[in-house]
Amino acid sequence: MSCQGKDLWPELVGVRGEEAAVTIERENTTVSAEIILDGTIVTGLFLCTRVYVWVNTSGICVRVPMIG
């Protein structure tokens, strides 16, 4: 499936989750970034309008954020 705009942010691993979310939404205005604790179970539903920002208990992004 092809989504509009930038779809992957490897440069945000290690960045605070809130900062990562702002960057994602600025670089692709068609998505909403959702900060979520790493290990949380989420639905497998793919959405071109959603990016999960996986953070650890310190609020640091620990996975590459991508559309889905």
All heavy atoms as TSV, in Angstrom:
chain	resi	resn	atom	element	x	y	z
A	1	MET	N	N	0.843	-1.174	0.000
A	1	MET	CA	C	0.000	0.000	0.000
A	1	MET	C	C	0.890	1.239	0.000
A	1	MET	O	O	1.861	1.317	0.724
A	1	MET	CB	C	-0.900	-0.012	1.237
A	1	MET	CG	C	-1.733	1.242	1.355
A	1	MET	SD	S	-2.872	1.145	2.746
A	1	MET	CE	C	-4.307	0.582	1.886
A	2	SER	N	N	0.552	2.211	-0.793
A	2	SER	CA	C	1.317	3.442	-0.897
A	2	SER	C	C	0.543	4.594	-0.259
A	2	SER	O	O	-0.608	4.842	-0.598
A	2	SER	CB	C	1.600	3.736	-2.368
A	2	SER	OG	O	2.316	4.944	-2.479
A	3	CYS	N	N	1.190	5.282	0.662
A	3	CYS	CA	C	0.576	6.419	1.344
A	3	CYS	C	C	1.249	7.706	0.873
A	3	CYS	O	O	2.375	7.688	0.392
A	3	CYS	CB	C	0.721	6.269	2.848
A	3	CYS	SG	S	-0.100	4.804	3.511
A	4	GLN	N	N	0.577	8.804	1.109
A	4	GLN	CA	C	1.042	10.099	0.646
A	4	GLN	C	C	2.115	10.670	1.576
A	4	GLN	O	O	1.998	10.590	2.796
A	4	GLN	CB	C	-0.142	11.060	0.589
A	4	GLN	CG	C	0.160	12.399	-0.005
A	4	GLN	CD	C	-1.103	13.248	-0.080
A	4	GLN	OE1	O	-2.103	12.960	0.554
A	4	GLN	NE2	N	-1.046	14.295	-0.861
A	5	GLY	N	N	3.170	11.265	0.994
A	5	GLY	CA	C	4.187	11.964	1.773
A	5	GLY	C	C	5.204	11.045	2.416
A	5	GLY	O	O	5.261	9.846	2.167
A	6	LYS	N	N	6.031	11.638	3.256
A	6	LYS	CA	C	7.063	10.882	3.968
A	6	LYS	C	C	6.399	9.819	4.834
A	6	LYS	O	O	5.373	10.061	5.461
A	6	LYS	CB	C	7.885	11.847	4.829
A	6	LYS	CG	C	9.071	11.188	5.483
A	6	LYS	CD	C	9.985	12.203	6.146
A	6	LYS	CE	C	11.154	11.478	6.782
A	6	LYS	NZ	N	12.125	12.396	7.364
A	7	ASP	N	N	6.999	8.616	4.870
A	7	ASP	CA	C	6.353	7.520	5.592
A	7	ASP	C	C	7.241	6.802	6.599
A	7	ASP	O	O	6.806	5.860	7.252
A	7	ASP	CB	C	5.778	6.517	4.605
A	7	ASP	CG	C	6.834	5.866	3.727
A	7	ASP	OD1	O	8.015	6.252	3.802
A	7	ASP	OD2	O	6.468	4.960	2.958
A	8	LEU	N	N	8.488	7.263	6.764
A	8	LEU	CA	C	9.441	6.575	7.629
A	8	LEU	C	C	10.394	7.602	8.242
A	8	LEU	O	O	10.893	8.471	7.529
A	8	LEU	CB	C	10.216	5.569	6.773
A	8	LEU	CG	C	11.147	4.589	7.419
A	8	LEU	CD1	C	10.356	3.551	8.205
A	8	LEU	CD2	C	11.970	3.885	6.353
A	9	TRP	N	N	10.661	7.494	9.555
A	9	TRP	CA	C	11.495	8.477	10.264
A	9	TRP	C	C	12.559	7.788	11.119
A	9	TRP	O	O	12.528	7.866	12.349
A	9	TRP	CB	C	10.619	9.370	11.151
A	9	TRP	CG	C	9.750	10.305	10.390
A	9	TRP	CD1	C	10.035	11.603	10.081
A	9	TRP	CD2	C	8.456	10.052	9.846
A	9	TRP	NE1	N	9.000	12.162	9.359
A	9	TRP	CE2	C	8.007	11.221	9.199
A	9	TRP	CE3	C	7.622	8.935	9.819
A	9	TRP	CZ2	C	6.783	11.313	8.559
A	9	TRP	CZ3	C	6.402	9.020	9.173
A	9	TRP	CH2	C	5.995	10.205	8.552
A	10	PRO	N	N	13.553	7.132	10.519
A	10	PRO	CA	C	14.585	6.450	11.313
A	10	PRO	C	C	15.423	7.412	12.155
A	10	PRO	O	O	15.966	7.027	13.190
A	10	PRO	CB	C	15.436	5.728	10.264
A	10	PRO	CG	C	15.167	6.448	8.991
A	10	PRO	CD	C	13.759	6.972	9.091
A	11	GLU	N	N	15.504	8.649	11.735
A	11	GLU	CA	C	16.312	9.638	12.452
A	11	GLU	C	C	15.726	10.023	13.815
A	11	GLU	O	O	16.394	10.682	14.622
A	11	GLU	CB	C	16.490	10.906	11.593
A	11	GLU	CG	C	15.242	11.733	11.393
A	11	GLU	CD	C	14.316	11.291	10.251
A	11	GLU	OE1	O	14.480	10.168	9.724
A	11	GLU	OE2	O	13.442	12.089	9.899
A	12	LEU	N	N	14.499	9.596	14.096
A	12	LEU	CA	C	13.849	9.974	15.350
A	12	LEU	C	C	14.046	8.971	16.482
A	12	LEU	O	O	13.657	9.235	17.615
A	12	LEU	CB	C	12.355	10.218	15.111
A	12	LEU	CG	C	12.046	11.395	14.192
A	12	LEU	CD1	C	10.545	11.546	13.997
A	12	LEU	CD2	C	12.660	12.681	14.713
A	13	VAL	N	N	14.669	7.839	16.201
A	13	VAL	CA	C	14.973	6.883	17.263
A	13	VAL	C	C	15.963	7.553	18.216
A	13	VAL	O	O	16.961	8.130	17.784
A	13	VAL	CB	C	15.552	5.568	16.707
A	13	VAL	CG1	C	16.022	4.648	17.827
A	13	VAL	CG2	C	14.517	4.862	15.849
A	14	GLY	N	N	15.645	7.537	19.505
A	14	GLY	CA	C	16.491	8.172	20.506
A	14	GLY	C	C	16.040	9.575	20.890
A	14	GLY	O	O	16.569	10.178	21.809
A	15	VAL	N	N	15.018	10.086	20.192
A	15	VAL	CA	C	14.477	11.425	20.443
A	15	VAL	C	C	13.287	11.307	21.398
A	15	VAL	O	O	12.605	10.285	21.428
A	15	VAL	CB	C	14.047	12.065	19.093
A	15	VAL	CG1	C	13.318	13.369	19.285
A	15	VAL	CG2	C	15.250	12.236	18.188
A	16	ARG	N	N	13.033	12.353	22.177
A	16	ARG	CA	C	11.850	12.363	23.049
A	16	ARG	C	C	10.591	12.163	22.207
A	16	ARG	O	O	10.478	12.696	21.108
A	16	ARG	CB	C	11.739	13.690	23.798
A	16	ARG	CG	C	12.696	13.838	24.932
A	16	ARG	CD	C	12.563	15.132	25.732
A	16	ARG	NE	N	11.776	16.183	25.113
A	16	ARG	CZ	C	10.522	16.517	25.473
A	16	ARG	NH1	N	9.920	15.893	26.448
A	16	ARG	NH2	N	9.882	17.491	24.863
A	17	GLY	N	N	9.641	11.396	22.707
A	17	GLY	CA	C	8.427	11.057	21.968
A	17	GLY	C	C	7.640	12.271	21.516
A	17	GLY	O	O	7.165	12.320	20.384
A	18	GLU	N	N	7.494	13.267	22.394
A	18	GLU	CA	C	6.729	14.467	22.040
A	18	GLU	C	C	7.386	15.223	20.888
A	18	GLU	O	O	6.718	15.697	19.976
A	18	GLU	CB	C	6.588	15.401	23.254
A	18	GLU	CG	C	5.763	14.831	24.371
A	18	GLU	CD	C	6.549	13.909	25.300
A	18	GLU	OE1	O	7.784	13.773	25.150
A	18	GLU	OE2	O	5.905	13.303	26.181
A	19	GLU	N	N	8.713	15.312	20.925
A	19	GLU	CA	C	9.450	15.979	19.857
A	19	GLU	C	C	9.316	15.200	18.547
A	19	GLU	O	O	9.139	15.783	17.477
A	19	GLU	CB	C	10.922	16.102	20.252
A	19	GLU	CG	C	11.777	16.828	19.238
A	19	GLU	CD	C	13.236	16.903	19.665
A	19	GLU	OE1	O	13.522	16.806	20.873
A	19	GLU	OE2	O	14.075	17.053	18.770
A	20	ALA	N	N	9.382	13.872	18.633
A	20	ALA	CA	C	9.233	13.029	17.448
A	20	ALA	C	C	7.852	13.221	16.825
A	20	ALA	O	O	7.726	13.353	15.601
A	20	ALA	CB	C	9.458	11.567	17.810
A	21	ALA	N	N	6.810	13.263	17.657
A	21	ALA	CA	C	5.442	13.430	17.150
A	21	ALA	C	C	5.287	14.762	16.422
A	21	ALA	O	O	4.689	14.817	15.344
A	21	ALA	CB	C	4.438	13.331	18.297
A	22	VAL	N	N	5.832	15.822	16.983
A	22	VAL	CA	C	5.755	17.143	16.348
A	22	VAL	C	C	6.475	17.123	14.999
A	22	VAL	O	O	5.968	17.638	13.997
A	22	VAL	CB	C	6.339	18.234	17.274
A	22	VAL	CG1	C	6.549	19.541	16.534
A	22	VAL	CG2	C	5.440	18.440	18.475
A	23	THR	N	N	7.648	16.516	14.955
A	23	THR	CA	C	8.428	16.433	13.718
A	23	THR	C	C	7.663	15.660	12.648
A	23	THR	O	O	7.582	16.093	11.493
A	23	THR	CB	C	9.791	15.763	13.981
A	23	THR	OG1	O	10.508	16.554	14.930
A	23	THR	CG2	C	10.607	15.631	12.704
A	24	ILE	N	N	7.103	14.521	13.013
A	24	ILE	CA	C	6.354	13.687	12.066
A	24	ILE	C	C	5.178	14.465	11.480
A	24	ILE	O	O	4.993	14.498	10.258
A	24	ILE	CB	C	5.869	12.394	12.752
A	24	ILE	CG1	C	7.067	11.493	13.048
A	24	ILE	CG2	C	4.817	11.673	11.911
A	24	ILE	CD1	C	6.780	10.371	14.031
A	25	GLU	N	N	4.399	15.097	12.333
A	25	GLU	CA	C	3.214	15.829	11.858
A	25	GLU	C	C	3.587	17.065	11.039
A	25	GLU	O	O	2.839	17.478	10.162
A	25	GLU	CB	C	2.324	16.188	13.038
A	25	GLU	CG	C	1.675	14.948	13.638
A	25	GLU	CD	C	0.848	15.223	14.874
A	25	GLU	OE1	O	0.842	16.367	15.389
A	25	GLU	OE2	O	0.180	14.272	15.351
A	26	ARG	N	N	4.766	17.638	11.296
A	26	ARG	CA	C	5.232	18.768	10.502
A	26	ARG	C	C	5.708	18.302	9.117
A	26	ARG	O	O	5.461	18.948	8.112
A	26	ARG	CB	C	6.369	19.503	11.232
A	26	ARG	CG	C	6.860	20.742	10.484
A	26	ARG	CD	C	7.997	21.461	11.203
A	26	ARG	NE	N	9.171	20.591	11.291
A	26	ARG	CZ	C	9.748	20.204	12.419
A	26	ARG	NH1	N	9.277	20.593	13.585
A	26	ARG	NH2	N	10.807	19.425	12.401
A	27	GLU	N	N	6.391	17.160	9.075
A	27	GLU	CA	C	6.957	16.658	7.822
A	27	GLU	C	C	5.934	15.953	6.937
A	27	GLU	O	O	6.150	15.806	5.742
A	27	GLU	CB	C	8.142	15.748	8.108
A	27	GLU	CG	C	9.315	16.514	8.684
A	27	GLU	CD	C	10.541	15.665	8.903
A	27	GLU	OE1	O	10.517	14.440	8.654
A	27	GLU	OE2	O	11.562	16.237	9.338
A	28	ASN	N	N	4.831	15.476	7.517
A	28	ASN	CA	C	3.759	14.876	6.733
A	28	ASN	C	C	2.435	15.293	7.366
A	28	ASN	O	O	1.986	14.693	8.348
A	28	ASN	CB	C	3.871	13.358	6.679
A	28	ASN	CG	C	2.839	12.740	5.755
A	28	ASN	OD1	O	1.822	13.347	5.451
A	28	ASN	ND2	N	3.095	11.524	5.305
A	29	THR	N	N	1.825	16.310	6.798
A	29	THR	CA	C	0.608	16.891	7.378
A	29	THR	C	C	-0.625	16.007	7.203
A	29	THR	O	O	-1.685	16.341	7.722
A	29	THR	CB	C	0.333	18.276	6.781
A	29	THR	OG1	O	0.211	18.157	5.356
A	29	THR	CG2	C	1.461	19.245	7.115
A	30	THR	N	N	-0.492	14.873	6.526
A	30	THR	CA	C	-1.636	13.974	6.342
A	30	THR	C	C	-1.746	12.936	7.452
A	30	THR	O	O	-2.667	12.127	7.447
A	30	THR	CB	C	-1.582	13.253	4.978
A	30	THR	OG1	O	-0.469	12.359	4.967
A	30	THR	CG2	C	-1.482	14.240	3.830
A	31	VAL	N	N	-0.785	12.924	8.406
A	31	VAL	CA	C	-0.796	11.909	9.462
A	31	VAL	C	C	-0.930	12.524	10.848
A	31	VAL	O	O	-0.630	13.691	11.060
A	31	VAL	CB	C	0.479	11.033	9.432
A	31	VAL	CG1	C	0.629	10.319	8.113
A	31	VAL	CG2	C	1.716	11.828	9.779
A	32	SER	N	N	-1.368	11.687	11.779
A	32	SER	CA	C	-1.373	12.019	13.203
A	32	SER	C	C	-0.424	11.049	13.884
A	32	SER	O	O	-0.491	9.839	13.654
A	32	SER	CB	C	-2.763	11.850	13.807
A	32	SER	OG	O	-3.644	12.792	13.275
A	33	ALA	N	N	0.463	11.575	14.705
A	33	ALA	CA	C	1.406	10.740	15.439
A	33	ALA	C	C	0.824	10.416	16.808
A	33	ALA	O	O	0.349	11.308	17.509
A	33	ALA	CB	C	2.740	11.456	15.576
A	34	GLU	N	N	0.851	9.149	17.164
A	34	GLU	CA	C	0.348	8.697	18.457
A	34	GLU	C	C	1.498	8.117	19.264
A	34	GLU	O	O	2.151	7.176	18.828
A	34	GLU	CB	C	-0.723	7.620	18.266
A	34	GLU	CG	C	-1.969	8.107	17.569
A	34	GLU	CD	C	-3.021	7.021	17.457
A	34	GLU	OE1	O	-3.112	6.176	18.374
A	34	GLU	OE2	O	-3.731	7.019	16.451
A	35	ILE	N	N	1.741	8.684	20.426
A	35	ILE	CA	C	2.790	8.182	21.310
A	35	ILE	C	C	2.229	6.995	22.075
A	35	ILE	O	O	1.144	7.068	22.651
A	35	ILE	CB	C	3.261	9.286	22.269
A	35	ILE	CG1	C	3.857	10.441	21.462
A	35	ILE	CG2	C	4.260	8.730	23.274
A	35	ILE	CD1	C	4.168	11.665	22.271
A	36	ILE	N	N	2.987	5.900	22.063
A	36	ILE	CA	C	2.509	4.668	22.682
A	36	ILE	C	C	3.683	3.948	23.351
A	36	ILE	O	O	4.794	3.925	22.822
A	36	ILE	CB	C	1.810	3.780	21.622
A	36	ILE	CG1	C	1.095	2.616	22.255
A	36	ILE	CG2	C	2.737	3.352	20.535
A	36	ILE	CD1	C	0.099	1.940	21.337
A	37	LEU	N	N	3.434	3.400	24.512
A	37	LEU	CA	C	4.472	2.699	25.270
A	37	LEU	C	C	4.877	1.418	24.554
A	37	LEU	O	O	4.017	0.617	24.154
A	37	LEU	CB	C	3.968	2.392	26.678
A	37	LEU	CG	C	4.993	1.807	27.651
A	37	LEU	CD1	C	6.148	2.771	27.877
A	37	LEU	CD2	C	4.332	1.468	28.969
A	38	ASP	N	N	6.179	1.228	24.385
A	38	ASP	CA	C	6.694	0.031	23.723
A	38	ASP	C	C	6.191	-1.214	24.452
A	38	ASP	O	O	6.202	-1.278	25.682
A	38	ASP	CB	C	8.227	0.048	23.731
A	38	ASP	CG	C	8.820	-0.993	22.822
A	38	ASP	OD1	O	8.232	-1.277	21.758
A	38	ASP	OD2	O	9.886	-1.536	23.172
A	39	GLY	N	N	5.709	-2.176	23.699
A	39	GLY	CA	C	5.172	-3.409	24.261
A	39	GLY	C	C	3.662	-3.423	24.343
A	39	GLY	O	O	3.068	-4.461	24.599
A	40	THR	N	N	3.038	-2.270	24.126
A	40	THR	CA	C	1.578	-2.191	24.140
A	40	THR	C	C	1.023	-2.938	22.929
A	40	THR	O	O	1.554	-2.830	21.828
A	40	THR	CB	C	1.114	-0.720	24.097
A	40	THR	OG1	O	1.662	-0.037	25.220
A	40	THR	CG2	C	-0.391	-0.607	24.100
A	41	ILE	N	N	-0.025	-3.672	23.114
A	41	ILE	CA	C	-0.665	-4.395	22.019
A	41	ILE	C	C	-1.600	-3.444	21.277
A	41	ILE	O	O	-2.405	-2.748	21.893
A	41	ILE	CB	C	-1.440	-5.613	22.543
A	41	ILE	CG1	C	-0.470	-6.599	23.196
A	41	ILE	CG2	C	-2.231	-6.288	21.412
A	41	ILE	CD1	C	-1.143	-7.752	23.912
A	42	VAL	N	N	-1.451	-3.393	19.958
A	42	VAL	CA	C	-2.300	-2.535	19.123
A	42	VAL	C	C	-2.945	-3.383	18.034
A	42	VAL	O	O	-2.476	-4.473	17.722
A	42	VAL	CB	C	-1.499	-1.379	18.481
A	42	VAL	CG1	C	-0.934	-0.451	19.541
A	42	VAL	CG2	C	-0.387	-1.905	17.601
A	43	THR	N	N	-4.005	-2.857	17.441
A	43	THR	CA	C	-4.671	-3.579	16.350
A	43	THR	C	C	-3.768	-3.611	15.127
A	43	THR	O	O	-2.936	-2.735	14.941
A	43	THR	CB	C	-5.999	-2.909	15.969
A	43	THR	OG1	O	-5.726	-1.620	15.454
A	43	THR	CG2	C	-6.933	-2.822	17.150
A	44	GLY	N	N	-3.946	-4.583	14.285
A	44	GLY	CA	C	-3.161	-4.716	13.076
A	44	GLY	C	C	-3.698	-3.913	11.913
A	44	GLY	O	O	-3.250	-4.083	10.788
A	45	LEU	N	N	-4.647	-3.048	12.167
A	45	LEU	CA	C	-5.264	-2.249	11.119
A	45	LEU	C	C	-4.288	-1.206	10.579
A	45	LEU	O	O	-3.794	-0.364	11.324
A	45	LEU	CB	C	-6.512	-1.553	11.669
A	45	LEU	CG	C	-7.309	-0.697	10.697
A	45	LEU	CD1	C	-7.861	-1.556	9.557
A	45	LEU	CD2	C	-8.442	-0.007	11.424
A	46	PHE	N	N	-3.980	-1.261	9.278
A	46	PHE	CA	C	-3.070	-0.327	8.631
A	46	PHE	C	C	-3.826	0.931	8.230
A	46	PHE	O	O	-4.847	0.852	7.559
A	46	PHE	CB	C	-2.447	-0.971	7.383
A	46	PHE	CG	C	-1.425	-0.105	6.712
A	46	PHE	CD1	C	-0.090	-0.234	7.041
A	46	PHE	CD2	C	-1.796	0.844	5.773
A	46	PHE	CE1	C	0.869	0.567	6.429
A	46	PHE	CE2	C	-0.853	1.648	5.166
A	46	PHE	CZ	C	0.479	1.507	5.495
A	47	LEU	N	N	-3.325	2.086	8.650
A	47	LEU	CA	C	-3.929	3.369	8.289
A	47	LEU	C	C	-2.862	4.313	7.753
A	47	LEU	O	O	-1.824	4.498	8.394
A	47	LEU	CB	C	-4.593	4.032	9.500
A	47	LEU	CG	C	-5.759	3.305	10.149
A	47	LEU	CD1	C	-6.186	4.030	11.417
A	47	LEU	CD2	C	-6.917	3.203	9.175
A	48	CYS	N	N	-3.123	4.925	6.607
A	48	CYS	CA	C	-2.196	5.901	6.034
A	48	CYS	C	C	-2.183	7.216	6.817
A	48	CYS	O	O	-1.375	8.084	6.536
A	48	CYS	CB	C	-2.557	6.198	4.574
A	48	CYS	SG	S	-2.052	4.900	3.424
A	49	THR	N	N	-3.054	7.346	7.770
A	49	THR	CA	C	-3.163	8.593	8.528
A	49	THR	C	C	-2.602	8.477	9.942
A	49	THR	O	O	-2.732	9.406	10.732
A	49	THR	CB	C	-4.640	9.027	8.621
A	49	THR	OG1	O	-5.393	7.965	9.219
A	49	THR	CG2	C	-5.198	9.369	7.263
A	50	ARG	N	N	-1.956	7.351	10.259
A	50	ARG	CA	C	-1.475	7.124	11.621
A	50	ARG	C	C	-0.006	6.710	11.631
A	50	ARG	O	O	0.429	5.901	10.820
A	50	ARG	CB	C	-2.290	6.029	12.293
A	50	ARG	CG	C	-1.814	5.714	13.699
A	50	ARG	CD	C	-2.575	4.591	14.337
A	50	ARG	NE	N	-2.455	3.364	13.538
A	50	ARG	CZ	C	-3.385	2.418	13.510
A	50	ARG	NH1	N	-4.491	2.558	14.184
A	50	ARG	NH2	N	-3.206	1.341	12.780
A	51	VAL	N	N	0.716	7.282	12.585
A	51	VAL	CA	C	2.093	6.866	12.863
A	51	VAL	C	C	2.203	6.631	14.362
A	51	VAL	O	O	1.884	7.518	15.151
A	51	VAL	CB	C	3.111	7.953	12.440
A	51	VAL	CG1	C	4.518	7.545	12.841
A	51	VAL	CG2	C	3.036	8.219	10.947
A	52	TYR	N	N	2.615	5.440	14.752
A	52	TYR	CA	C	2.871	5.178	16.162
A	52	TYR	C	C	4.297	5.606	16.493
A	52	TYR	O	O	5.239	5.274	15.764
A	52	TYR	CB	C	2.734	3.686	16.496
A	52	TYR	CG	C	1.318	3.177	16.534
A	52	TYR	CD1	C	0.977	2.001	15.885
A	52	TYR	CD2	C	0.328	3.852	17.233
A	52	TYR	CE1	C	-0.316	1.508	15.934
A	52	TYR	CE2	C	-0.969	3.372	17.279
A	52	TYR	CZ	C	-1.283	2.202	16.628
A	52	TYR	OH	O	-2.571	1.723	16.672
A	53	VAL	N	N	4.447	6.328	17.584
A	53	VAL	CA	C	5.761	6.677	18.118
A	53	VAL	C	C	5.943	5.816	19.362
A	53	VAL	O	O	5.360	6.085	20.406
A	53	VAL	CB	C	5.858	8.175	18.462
A	53	VAL	CG1	C	7.226	8.500	19.037
A	53	VAL	CG2	C	5.572	9.041	17.231
A	54	TRP	N	N	6.702	4.742	19.223
A	54	TRP	CA	C	6.918	3.791	20.313
A	54	TRP	C	C	7.968	4.356	21.249
A	54	TRP	O	O	9.097	4.632	20.836
A	54	TRP	CB	C	7.388	2.443	19.758
A	54	TRP	CG	C	6.384	1.794	18.885
A	54	TRP	CD1	C	6.285	1.886	17.521
A	54	TRP	CD2	C	5.305	0.962	19.303
A	54	TRP	NE1	N	5.207	1.139	17.086
A	54	TRP	CE2	C	4.589	0.569	18.148
A	54	TRP	CE3	C	4.883	0.512	20.552
A	54	TRP	CZ2	C	3.479	-0.254	18.212
A	54	TRP	CZ3	C	3.773	-0.310	20.607
A	54	TRP	CH2	C	3.084	-0.691	19.447
A	55	VAL	N	N	7.609	4.521	22.533
A	55	VAL	CA	C	8.537	5.083	23.508
A	55	VAL	C	C	8.764	4.115	24.663
A	55	VAL	O	O	7.922	3.265	24.951
A	55	VAL	CB	C	8.025	6.437	24.063
A	55	VAL	CG1	C	7.915	7.482	22.958
A	55	VAL	CG2	C	6.703	6.288	24.793
A	56	ASN	N	N	9.911	4.289	25.336
A	56	ASN	CA	C	10.174	3.504	26.540
A	56	ASN	C	C	9.599	4.243	27.747
A	56	ASN	O	O	8.956	5.290	27.589
A	56	ASN	CB	C	11.678	3.219	26.692
A	56	ASN	CG	C	12.514	4.484	26.843
A	56	ASN	OD1	O	12.014	5.572	27.134
A	56	ASN	ND2	N	13.811	4.346	26.621
A	57	THR	N	N	9.820	3.740	28.933
A	57	THR	CA	C	9.249	4.353	30.130
A	57	THR	C	C	9.838	5.729	30.427
A	57	THR	O	O	9.284	6.475	31.222
A	57	THR	CB	C	9.428	3.437	31.356
A	57	THR	OG1	O	10.811	3.130	31.505
A	57	THR	CG2	C	8.614	2.154	31.200
A	58	SER	N	N	10.927	6.078	29.759
A	58	SER	CA	C	11.520	7.417	29.903
A	58	SER	C	C	11.002	8.381	28.845
A	58	SER	O	O	11.422	9.532	28.798
A	58	SER	CB	C	13.047	7.327	29.804
A	58	SER	OG	O	13.562	6.540	30.859
A	59	GLY	N	N	10.127	7.890	27.954
A	59	GLY	CA	C	9.554	8.746	26.922
A	59	GLY	C	C	10.417	8.921	25.694
A	59	GLY	O	O	10.191	9.820	24.883
A	60	ILE	N	N	11.402	8.043	25.502
A	60	ILE	CA	C	12.313	8.113	24.369
A	60	ILE	C	C	11.859	7.154	23.273
A	60	ILE	O	O	11.535	5.992	23.546
A	60	ILE	CB	C	13.755	7.768	24.799
A	60	ILE	CG1	C	14.223	8.700	25.928
A	60	ILE	CG2	C	14.719	7.829	23.629
A	60	ILE	CD1	C	14.247	10.166	25.583
A	61	CYS	N	N	11.854	7.619	22.043
A	61	CYS	CA	C	11.445	6.810	20.882
A	61	CYS	C	C	12.437	5.647	20.716
A	61	CYS	O	O	13.648	5.873	20.596
A	61	CYS	CB	C	11.423	7.680	19.633
A	61	CYS	SG	S	10.917	6.813	18.146
A	62	VAL	N	N	11.911	4.421	20.696
A	62	VAL	CA	C	12.764	3.224	20.658
A	62	VAL	C	C	12.605	2.386	19.385
A	62	VAL	O	O	13.358	1.427	19.195
A	62	VAL	CB	C	12.533	2.330	21.895
A	62	VAL	CG1	C	12.985	3.039	23.158
A	62	VAL	CG2	C	11.078	1.899	22.010
A	63	ARG	N	N	11.643	2.733	18.543
A	63	ARG	CA	C	11.457	2.040	17.257
A	63	ARG	C	C	11.345	3.088	16.150
A	63	ARG	O	O	10.934	4.215	16.417
A	63	ARG	CB	C	10.168	1.223	17.228
A	63	ARG	CG	C	10.121	0.074	18.184
A	63	ARG	CD	C	8.924	-0.798	17.841
A	63	ARG	NE	N	8.430	-1.562	18.968
A	63	ARG	CZ	C	7.390	-2.356	18.918
A	63	ARG	NH1	N	6.689	-2.463	17.791
A	63	ARG	NH2	N	6.999	-3.026	19.977
A	64	VAL	N	N	11.651	2.687	14.930
A	64	VAL	CA	C	11.529	3.610	13.803
A	64	VAL	C	C	10.045	3.900	13.569
A	64	VAL	O	O	9.278	2.981	13.272
A	64	VAL	CB	C	12.158	3.025	12.521
A	64	VAL	CG1	C	11.918	3.930	11.328
A	64	VAL	CG2	C	13.651	2.789	12.722
A	65	PRO	N	N	9.640	5.166	13.721
A	65	PRO	CA	C	8.242	5.505	13.427
A	65	PRO	C	C	7.964	5.362	11.930
A	65	PRO	O	O	8.781	5.773	11.095
A	65	PRO	CB	C	8.123	6.974	13.854
A	65	PRO	CG	C	9.285	7.211	14.766
A	65	PRO	CD	C	10.372	6.310	14.262
A	66	MET	N	N	6.819	4.757	11.610
A	66	MET	CA	C	6.435	4.614	10.205
A	66	MET	C	C	4.918	4.627	10.099
A	66	MET	O	O	4.216	4.291	11.055
A	66	MET	CB	C	7.010	3.340	9.598
A	66	MET	CG	C	6.483	2.050	10.189
A	66	MET	SD	S	7.260	0.574	9.509
A	66	MET	CE	C	8.872	0.665	10.239
A	67	ILE	N	N	4.451	5.013	8.922
A	67	ILE	CA	C	3.007	5.022	8.681
A	67	ILE	C	C	2.476	3.610	8.819
A	67	ILE	O	O	3.093	2.647	8.389
A	67	ILE	CB	C	2.698	5.610	7.287
A	67	ILE	CG1	C	2.904	7.125	7.321
A	67	ILE	CG2	C	1.266	5.268	6.847
A	67	ILE	CD1	C	2.628	7.820	6.002
A	68	GLY	N	N	1.312	3.494	9.376
A	68	GLY	CA	C	0.690	2.190	9.493
A	68	GLY	C	C	-0.262	2.168	10.612
A	68	GLY	O	O	-1.128	1.479	10.832
